[in-house]
């Protein structure tokens, strides 16, 4: 999904009066850490408070690139929770 489309969806969700928190569940930071760009983080930063639930299958998935991507999210103020070993059965 493009940054623009994700931004649009977050704006629309944020406009719903009874929605207080937004949480994104994703494996993107794990299997495609280069997708967590400064531009994406800047866009996400506009939608505080925003939480991200990150799904992992194995500790070996937490590579240097993943840690750097998670750092970029944290620097943008995105509160992340890593859900370990959330494999589909």
C-alpha positions as CSV (number, residue, x, y, z in Angstrom):
1,X,0.0,0.0,0.0
2,X,1.3,3.4,-0.9
3,X,2.1,6.0,1.8
4,X,-0.6,8.2,0.2
5,X,-3.3,5.5,0.5
6,X,-2.3,4.6,4.0
7,X,-2.4,8.3,5.0
8,X,-5.8,8.6,3.5
9,X,-7.1,5.6,5.4
10,X,-5.7,6.8,8.7
11,X,-7.2,10.3,8.2
12,X,-10.6,8.8,7.5
13,X,-10.4,6.5,10.5
14,X,-9.2,9.5,12.7
15,X,-12.2,11.5,11.5
16,X,-14.6,9.0,13.2
17,X,-15.6,10.7,16.5
18,X,-15.6,7.6,18.7
19,X,-12.2,6.3,17.5
20,X,-9.6,7.2,20.1
21,X,-6.7,4.9,19.1
22,X,-5.4,3.5,15.9
23,X,-3.4,0.3,15.8
24,X,-1.8,-1.3,12.8
25,X,-1.0,-5.0,12.8
26,X,1.7,-5.9,10.4
27,X,4.7,-8.1,9.4
28,X,6.0,-5.4,7.1
29,X,8.8,-4.3,9.4
30,X,9.9,-7.9,9.7
31,X,9.9,-9.2,6.1
32,X,10.4,-5.8,4.3
33,X,12.2,-3.5,6.7
34,X,13.3,-1.2,3.9
35,X,9.6,-0.2,3.5
36,X,9.9,1.7,6.8
37,X,11.3,4.8,5.1
38,X,11.7,8.3,6.6
39,X,8.8,9.4,4.4
40,X,6.5,6.7,5.7
41,X,7.5,7.5,9.3
42,X,6.9,11.2,8.7
43,X,3.4,10.4,7.4
44,X,2.7,8.1,10.3
45,X,3.9,10.7,12.8
46,X,0.9,12.9,11.7
47,X,-1.6,10.4,13.1
48,X,-0.7,10.3,16.8
49,X,-1.6,8.4,18.9
50,X,-0.7,5.5,16.6
51,X,0.2,2.0,17.7
52,X,1.8,-0.8,15.7
53,X,1.5,-4.5,16.6
54,X,4.4,-6.3,14.8
55,X,4.1,-10.0,14.2
56,X,7.1,-12.3,14.3
57,X,7.5,-16.0,13.8
58,X,11.0,-16.6,15.2
59,X,13.6,-14.6,17.1
60,X,16.0,-14.9,14.1
61,X,13.7,-12.6,12.2
62,X,14.9,-9.7,14.3
63,X,17.9,-8.8,12.1
64,X,19.9,-5.6,12.1
65,X,17.8,-4.2,9.3
66,X,14.6,-5.0,11.3
67,X,16.0,-3.3,14.4
68,X,16.9,-0.2,12.4
69,X,13.4,-0.1,10.9
70,X,11.9,-0.4,14.4
71,X,14.2,2.4,15.5
72,X,12.9,4.6,12.8
73,X,9.3,3.9,13.9
74,X,10.2,4.6,17.5
75,X,11.9,7.9,16.5
76,X,8.7,8.9,14.8
77,X,6.8,8.3,18.1
78,X,5.0,5.1,16.9
79,X,4.5,2.9,19.8
80,X,5.3,-0.7,18.8
81,X,4.6,-4.0,20.4
82,X,6.3,-7.1,19.1
83,X,4.0,-10.1,19.3
84,X,6.4,-13.0,19.3
85,X,5.8,-16.1,17.4
86,X,2.4,-15.2,16.0
87,X,2.5,-17.9,13.3
88,X,-0.6,-18.9,11.5
89,X,-1.5,-22.6,12.0
